[in-house]
Amino acid sequence: MTVLQLIPAMDSGGAEYCVLEQSRALVEAGQRVLVGSAGGRLESQLRLVGAEPIRLACGRKSLSWLGAVLRLRGLLLRECVDVVDVHSRLPAWCLRWALRLLPRERRPVVVHTVHGLNSRGWYSRVMLRADVVVAVSESVRRHLEGLSVQGEQCRVQVISRGVDCQRYRRMWPSLVGWRAEFVRQYPAAAGRFLLLLPGRVVRGKGHVDLIRLLSDLCRAGVEVHAICPGSLLGRERYLEELLRLATESGVADRLTFPGIRDDLPEIYAGVDVVLSLSVHPESFSLTTAEALAVGVPVVGYDHGGVGELLRRIFPGGLVLPGHRQELLQRVLWALRGGAVRGEFPGELGLGEMLRKTVELYEKIVSDHHRAGEFAAAGEPGAADLH
């Protein structure tokens, strides 16, 4: 089986790491994996797991996109691709046009994996036009129901994003190691509770609410320090705005932006509370799931995938979105010892996600081939199988 995964780029992010892990699992299962993207820092890791990166500007909004349609058509024919898994909307449109240029008997099975709560409208509805649509959470599945128009049918299967429970295992609290090193690098954090807001440093991720929370905690007499790991490249103007707000709020010395970190498991285990404060609902929130797997208490807004995870694993951390006083009270409660209890659900593990994904690919490709055989023989039931 030859599988082609399409994504705009392989830099960083939940969808990109999903493509990387799926590629690893498929190669280990004996399948051939191609990944079409504009490249990025994760491309070298694709090669390490045995996948074949292919430069394809299918997610770039420019005239080169038209050339990507033709390149994709040639790729599908040349490599005899059995299944295409698309992880974003613009590549999905690229594939849609490429398939129109192929004979029907040469078209692969199409899977669309939906990672986000996309805007409503015709542009997003392309993600419903596939043989199978994979939703990364129940929140995404419900959102897709709202995207569909009357009479539009698609097969939606929920395969939750998975946490690597080998790497993110129960090890909170850890008061030595990483924490001691962090305090050595940032002496201002010594003797303070540590809060963590992981994720990209972009608007809407909750950094403004975090600064307000720090101000409220200081007024309550609580010594805290917040850490916001994530890429700062191209975010300089936004970072300046945040630092200016922190200075005006009197908490500039209680806030650290250390950039991209590769030691997130140790950071989770070394902080006191993890926060998830995105203004808009997220589809899953892998950072929330990772933190819960480590065992650290998470306080987050009750919407989208964050609310879905917390209701199931740590309901004490739920906060009404944007409710400043409730956020303060939930964080104070967590700092007083609101630990995550019980084991992390096995069905949210990375192994379970990959097993379901590989089985899905194998089944739909098998059904597709059988349907083609029935059709060639003129036997009834071929349409039902397809």
C-alpha positions in Angstrom: 0.0 0.0 0.0 1.3 3.4 -1.0 0.0 6.2 1.2 0.4 9.9 0.4 -0.1 12.5 3.2 -0.7 16.1 2.2 -0.1 19.1 4.5 1.0 22.7 3.8 4.4 22.4 5.6 6.2 20.3 8.1 7.5 22.9 10.5 5.7 22.4 13.9 2.2 22.0 15.3 -0.3 19.3 16.1 -1.2 18.3 12.5 2.5 18.2 11.5 3.4 15.9 14.4 0.3 13.8 13.6 1.6 13.3 10.0 5.1 12.4 11.4 3.7 9.8 13.8 1.3 8.3 11.3 4.2 8.0 8.8 6.3 6.2 11.4 3.4 3.7 12.2 2.7 3.0 8.5 6.3 2.4 7.6 6.6 0.0 10.6 3.5 -1.8 9.3 5.3 -2.4 6.0 3.6 0.4 3.9 5.2 3.0 1.7 4.6 6.6 2.8 5.0 9.8 0.8 4.5 13.2 2.4 3.8 16.2 0.2 4.5 19.6 1.7 6.5 22.8 1.3 9.1 21.3 3.6 10.1 22.4 7.1 12.2 21.5 10.1 10.4 18.2 10.6 11.2 17.0 7.1 14.5 15.4 8.3 12.5 13.4 10.9 10.3 12.1 8.2 13.3 10.6 6.5 14.5 9.1 9.7 11.2 7.2 10.2 11.4 5.9 6.6 8.9 8.2 4.9 9.7 10.0 1.6 9.2 13.8 1.7 8.2 15.4 -1.5 8.2 19.2 -2.1 4.7 20.2 -3.2 3.4 23.7 -2.6 -0.2 22.5 -2.2 -0.9 24.7 0.8 0.5 28.0 -0.6 -2.0 30.7 -1.6 -0.2 31.8 -4.8 -0.1 31.1 -8.5 2.3 28.2 -7.8 -0.7 26.4 -6.4 -1.9 25.8 -9.9 1.4 24.1 -10.7 1.0 22.0 -7.6 -2.3 20.6 -9.0 -0.5 19.3 -12.1 2.5 18.0 -10.0 0.1 16.2 -7.7 -1.7 14.6 -10.7 1.6 13.3 -12.0 2.6 12.1 -8.6 -0.6 10.1 -8.1 -0.1 8.4 -11.5 3.6 7.8 -11.3 3.7 6.4 -7.7 0.4 4.4 -8.0 -0.9 5.9 -4.8 -3.6 3.8 -3.0 -4.8 6.3 -0.4 -4.3 10.1 0.1 -4.8 11.5 3.6 -5.2 15.3 3.5 -4.6 17.3 6.7 -5.7 20.9 5.6 -8.2 22.7 3.4 -6.1 24.2 0.6 -4.3 20.8 -0.1 -7.8 19.3 -0.1 -8.8 21.7 -2.9 -5.5 20.9 -4.7 -6.3 17.2 -4.5 -9.9 17.7 -5.7 -8.7 19.4 -8.9 -6.0 16.9 -9.4 -8.5 14.0 -9.2 -10.7 15.6 -11.9 -7.7 15.2 -14.3 -7.4 11.5 -13.6 -9.3 8.6 -15.0 -11.8 7.3 -12.5 -10.1 3.9 -12.3 -6.8 5.5 -11.4 -8.1 7.6 -8.5 -7.0 6.7 -5.0 -9.1 6.4 -1.9 -9.4 9.8 -0.2 -9.2 10.5 3.6 -9.5 13.9 5.1 -8.2 14.3 8.6 -9.8 17.4 10.2 -7.6 18.9 12.9 -9.3 22.2 13.5 -12.7 23.8 14.0 -12.8 25.5 10.6 -15.0 28.4 9.7 -18.3 27.6 8.1 -18.8 28.0 4.4 -18.1 26.5 1.0 -14.3 26.7 1.5 -14.3 24.5 4.6 -16.9 22.1 3.3 -14.3 20.6 1.0 -13.1 18.6 4.1 -16.4 16.7 4.0 -15.8 15.5 0.4 -13.8 12.4 0.9 -14.4 8.6 1.1 -13.8 8.9 4.9 -13.5 11.9 7.1 -11.4 11.5 10.3 -12.2 13.9 13.2 -9.5 14.2 15.9 -12.1 14.7 18.7 -15.8 14.6 19.4 -15.8 18.4 19.3 -14.6 18.3 15.7 -17.2 15.7 14.8 -20.0 17.9 16.1 -18.5 20.8 14.3 -18.5 18.9 11.0 -22.2 18.1 11.4 -22.8 21.8 11.5 -20.7 22.3 8.3 -22.6 19.9 6.2 -25.5 21.1 4.1 -28.8 19.3 3.7 -28.5 16.1 1.7 -24.7 16.0 2.0 -23.4 12.7 3.4 -20.0 11.7 4.5 -18.5 9.0 6.7 -17.0 10.6 9.8 -14.9 8.5 12.1 -13.5 9.9 15.4 -9.8 8.9 15.9 -8.7 11.0 18.9 -5.2 12.6 18.8 -2.9 10.4 20.8 -0.4 11.2 23.5 3.0 9.4 23.5 2.6 7.8 27.0 6.2 6.5 26.9 7.4 10.1 26.8 4.6 11.8 28.7 4.2 9.4 31.6 3.0 10.0 35.1 5.8 11.8 36.9 4.3 14.9 38.6 5.4 16.5 40.9 9.1 16.6 40.2 10.7 19.3 42.4 14.3 18.7 41.3 16.1 18.4 38.0 14.4 20.7 35.5 13.0 23.0 38.1 16.3 23.6 39.8 17.9 24.3 36.4 15.2 26.7 35.5 15.5 28.7 38.7 19.3 28.8 38.1 18.7 30.4 34.7 15.9 32.7 35.9 16.6 33.6 39.6 13.4 35.7 39.7 11.4 32.5 39.8 13.0 31.2 43.0 10.6 30.4 45.8 7.5 31.0 43.5 4.8 28.7 42.2 5.3 28.0 38.5 2.5 28.3 35.9 2.9 27.0 32.3 1.1 28.2 29.2 2.4 26.0 26.4 1.8 26.6 22.7 2.5 29.1 20.0 3.1 32.7 21.0 0.3 34.1 18.8 -2.8 36.1 19.4 -5.8 34.3 20.8 -3.7 31.7 22.8 -4.5 33.3 26.1 -1.4 35.3 26.9 -3.4 38.4 27.8 -5.6 36.5 30.2 -2.4 35.0 31.7 -1.0 38.4 32.4 -4.3 39.4 34.1 -4.2 36.2 36.1 -0.7 37.0 37.3 -1.8 40.4 38.4 -4.8 38.9 40.3 -2.6 36.3 42.0 -0.1 39.0 43.1 -2.9 41.0 44.6 -4.0 37.9 46.4 -0.5 37.6 47.9 0.6 34.5 45.9 4.2 34.3 44.6 4.0 33.0 41.1 6.0 32.9 37.9 4.6 32.0 34.4 6.5 30.3 31.6 5.3 30.5 28.0 7.4 28.2 25.7 6.9 28.4 22.0 8.4 29.8 18.8 9.0 33.6 18.8 10.1 33.8 15.2 8.1 36.4 13.5 6.2 37.2 16.7 8.4 40.1 17.9 5.7 42.8 17.6 3.2 40.7 19.5 5.8 39.8 22.2 6.5 43.6 22.6 2.8 44.2 23.2 2.7 41.4 25.8 5.8 42.7 27.6 4.4 46.2 27.6 1.1 45.0 29.1 3.0 42.9 31.7 5.0 46.0 32.7 1.8 48.1 33.0 0.3 45.3 35.2 3.4 45.1 37.4 4.2 41.5 36.5 7.0 41.8 33.9 9.4 40.1 36.3 7.0 37.2 36.7 6.8 36.2 33.0 9.3 34.2 30.9 9.3 33.4 27.1 12.0 30.8 26.7 11.3 30.0 23.0 10.9 26.5 21.6 11.7 23.8 24.1 12.3 20.1 23.5 12.0 19.1 27.1 8.3 19.6 27.6 7.7 16.3 29.6 10.2 17.6 32.2 8.7 21.1 32.2 5.2 19.6 32.8 6.5 17.6 35.7 8.4 20.6 37.2 5.6 23.2 37.2 2.7 23.5 39.6 -0.2 24.2 37.1 -0.6 24.1 33.3 -3.0 26.6 31.7 -5.1 26.4 28.5 -6.7 29.8 27.9 -7.3 30.0 24.1 -9.9 32.6 23.3 -11.5 30.4 20.6 -12.3 26.7 21.0 -9.6 24.3 20.0 -10.2 21.0 18.3 -8.3 18.8 20.7 -5.4 20.6 22.6 -2.5 18.1 22.6 -0.7 20.1 25.2 -3.6 19.7 27.6 -3.6 15.9 27.1 0.2 15.7 27.5 0.0 17.6 30.8 -2.8 15.4 32.1 -0.8 12.3 31.1 2.1 13.6 33.2 -0.3 14.2 36.1 0.0 17.9 36.5 -3.3 19.8 37.2 -4.6 21.7 34.2 -6.9 24.7 34.4 -8.5 25.6 31.1 -11.5 27.2 29.5 -14.6 24.9 29.1 -15.0 24.9 25.3 -13.8 22.7 22.4 -11.3 19.9 22.9 -10.0 21.4 26.1 -13.4 21.2 27.8 -13.9 17.7 26.4 -10.6 16.5 27.9 -11.0 18.2 31.3 -14.6 17.1 31.8 -13.4 13.5 31.3 -10.1 13.6 33.2 -9.9 16.6 35.5 -13.3 18.4 35.8 -11.9 20.5 38.7 -9.9 22.5 36.2 -12.9 23.8 34.1 -13.4 27.5 33.9 -16.1 29.5 32.0 -14.3 31.1 29.0 -13.1 34.6 29.8 -14.4 34.4 33.4 -11.5 36.2 35.3 -12.6 35.6 38.9 -13.4 31.9 38.3 -10.0 31.4 36.7 -8.3 32.9 39.7 -10.2 30.7 42.1 -9.6 27.5 40.1 -5.8 28.2 39.9 -5.7 28.9 43.7 -7.5 25.6 44.2 -5.0 23.7 42.0 -2.1 25.3 43.7 -3.4 24.1 47.1 -3.2 20.5 45.8 -5.8 19.7 43.2 -3.9 16.8 41.7 -5.0 14.7 38.7 -6.3 11.3 40.0 -6.6 8.0 38.2 -4.8 6.7 35.2 -4.7 8.5 31.8 -7.2 6.9 29.5 -5.5 4.3 27.3 -7.7 5.1 24.3 -6.1 8.6 24.2 -2.6 7.0 23.8 -0.6 7.4 20.7 -0.5 3.7 20.1 -4.3 3.4 20.0 -4.5 6.4 17.6 -1.9 4.8 15.2 -3.5 1.4 15.4 -6.9 2.7 14.4 -5.4 4.8 11.6 -3.5 2.0 10.0 -6.5 -0.3 10.3 -8.7 2.4 8.6 -6.3 2.7 5.7 -6.1 -1.0 5.2 -9.8 -1.5 5.3 -10.8 1.3 3.0 -8.2 0.4 0.4 -9.2 -3.3 0.6 -12.9 -2.3 0.1 -11.9 0.0 -2.8 -10.1 -2.7 -4.6 -12.9 -5.2 -4.1 -15.4 -2.7 -5.4 -13.3 -2.3 -8.5 -13.1 -6.0 -9.0 -16.9 -6.3 -8.7 -17.4 -3.4 -11.1 -15.0 -4.9 -13.7 -16.9 -8.2 -13.5 -20.3 -6.4 -13.8 -21.5 -8.0 -10.6 -24.2 -6.3 -8.5 -23.1 -4.9 -5.1 -20.1 -3.1 -6.4 -21.6 0.3 -5.6 -22.6 -0.8 -2.2 -19.0 -1.9 -1.4 -17.6 1.4 -2.7 
